[in-house]
Amino acid sequence: MRIGIVLVAALCTTVGCGGSGSDAAGPESTTTSESAVTNRQVGVLAEVSDADTAFTYDTTAAPPGGELELEVVEGEGTTTVRLIVSGLQPDRGYAAHAHTDPCGETGADAGPHFQNEPDPNATPDKPSTDPAYANPQNEIWLDLTTDGEGNGTAETAVPFDFADRVPASVVLHEQPATATEPGKAGSAGGRVACFTAPFRG
């Protein structure tokens, strides 16, 4: 099985995207107009020793070969993000977020959550836990629960689009939901999987 990322930088209903592209053999870039670009990237979720862009750090929670499909639609001042997963652990919750850096050999390599307005008090050693910044309007949260076959979907719409900064990856966490209380906001436990996913072509 494969892990599929579909990144859409314009409304599919406007440009007529067609299928999900999960059978693509590699990256594709299709320009439909100056302002409508569709990017597709496919990777294989693998153990760290074999991974390139898609890493599993917990093979029970995130089995090699599981699939993720991410759709990103930017509007004027808004962004809609949809995550579809399959082949993960059945009947399980996963907190998922956009992160600032590409994936690497450890979950920490993906950096902190992407924040539209960065928390000025956060540091590399102490990520933001202030709910004024670590919240689903300033970050991209995609918490979901899988069904009996390990499939699930999450969708969020955030009140910002991307300017000079864009997320670089999507991380699945061990906890079933993201904390919201002060001092813990944005926390979701260990990182079980990561996919390097450019949110813009």
N, C-alpha and C positions, 0 to 999 in steps of 0.2 A: 504494500500500500504506500501511498505517497502523501506528503503534506503539501497542500496547495494554497498559495496566497494570490488573491486577485485584488489588485489595487486599481480603483477606478477614480480618475480625477475629474469626472464630469458625470452628470446624471445619465444613467443608462437609458432611462426612458426618453431622453433627448437625443442620444446618439445611436440607440439601437444596438446594445452590446451583444445580444445573442446568448450563447451558452456560457457555462461557468469557466470553461477553459481548464478544467482539472486534468484533462488528458494531454495537456501540452508537454512537450519533451524538454522545454527549457524556457528562458526568458523571452518575452515577446514585447514589442512596442508598436502600437498601431495609432497613428495620428489620423483623426477624423476631421479636425479643423484646427485652427490656431489655438482655440481655447478648450478643445476636447481631446484629451490624450488618455488612452487606456494602456495600463502596464500589467503584464502578467508574469509572475515569478513562481516557479515550482521547485520545491526542494524535498528531500527525504529526511524525515525525523530519524536520527541515528544516535547511537551512543557516542560519547565525546571523542573516543579514539578514531571513529569513522566519520564523524560529522564534518560538514563543510559550512553550511549556513543554518541548518536546523539541528538543534541539540536537545537530547533528553538527559536530564541529570538524575531522574528517578524513573527507572524503566517499568516500575509497577504503576505509578500514577500516570505516566506518559509513555506508553509502549512505543518502541521503534515501529515506524510505519503508520502511526496515527496521522490523520489528516486535519489540517486547518486551512480554512479559506477566509481571507480577509478582504472586505470591500470597503473602500474609502471614497466618499463622494464629497468634494469641496464645493460649497456655494459661496455666496457673498456674505462673509461674516459668520458662516456656520460650516460644520463638518459632520457628516453622518458616517459612522463606522459600524460595520456588521461583521461578526466573527462566527463562522460555522465550523464545528469540529466533528470528526468521526474517528472511530477506532481508538478512543481513549478509554479509561476505566469506566465501566457502566455505573449508573446510578450514583454519581459523584459530583459534588460541586467543585468548581475551580474559579478562583479569582484570577482575572487576566487584565493586563494593563499595557499601554504603550510605554516604551522606555527610550532613553535618550541615545543609547549607544548600541552598536552591533553586538550580537551574541559572541561568546567565546568559550574557552575551556571550562570556566566556572560561571555560575549564574550571576555572580557579581559583575562580570565583564559588561553586562548590558546597562550598567549605570542605574541611576534613579528613575523614577517615573518622569515621563515628559510632562512638563507644566507649561501652560500657555503663559502664565505670569509666574516666573520662578520665585520661590520662597527665599527672601534675602537672608534668612537665618539658617538655611540648610547648608550643610557641608558634605563633601564626599564621604566622610566617615559617619555623618549623622543626617540621613535623608529627612525631608520634610514630613512632619507628623502634625502640622498645624492645619486644622480643618478649614482655615481661611484660604489655604493654598492646596492642600491635599483633599480634594473633593471632586466629584464626577462632573463638575462644570468647568474646572480648571485643568483637569487631567482627563485621560481617556480610559474609562473603566469598562471592562467587558466581562463581568462575572456571569457565569452560566452554570447550569446543572445538566449533566448528560442523562440520557434515557437508558433503558436496559441494554442497548446495543452500543453504548458509548458515544452517542451522537448528541449534539446540542447546539444552540444558537444564542447569541447575544447581540444586541444592537443598542447604540447610543448616539445621540445627537448633541454636540457641544457647541456653545455659542462663540466659536472662533474658527478661523481658517489659518493656514500656515503661511508665514511670511519668510523670514530668513532662517527660521529653525523648523525642523520637522523631526518626528520620531524616527528611530532607526530600527526598532525591533518590537516584537510582541512577546511578553513573558507570561507563562502560566505559573500560578503559585499554588502551594499546597492547601491553603485554607479555602473553604467553600465560598467565602464572601469577604469583601474588603471592609476593614474597620473604619469607623467614622468619628469616634470620640477623640477629644483632645489628647495629645500625647501618643496616640496610636493611629490616628487618621492616615489612611493609605496603606497601612500594614496588612499583609496577607500571608505571612509565613514564608517558608523556603521557596526557592524557585525550582520548579520541576521540569520545565522545558522552555526553550527560547527559539524564536525564528527571526533571523535578520530580514527585515521587511521594509524596504523604502516606501514611505507613505506618499511619495511624489516621484514621478519619472524624471 
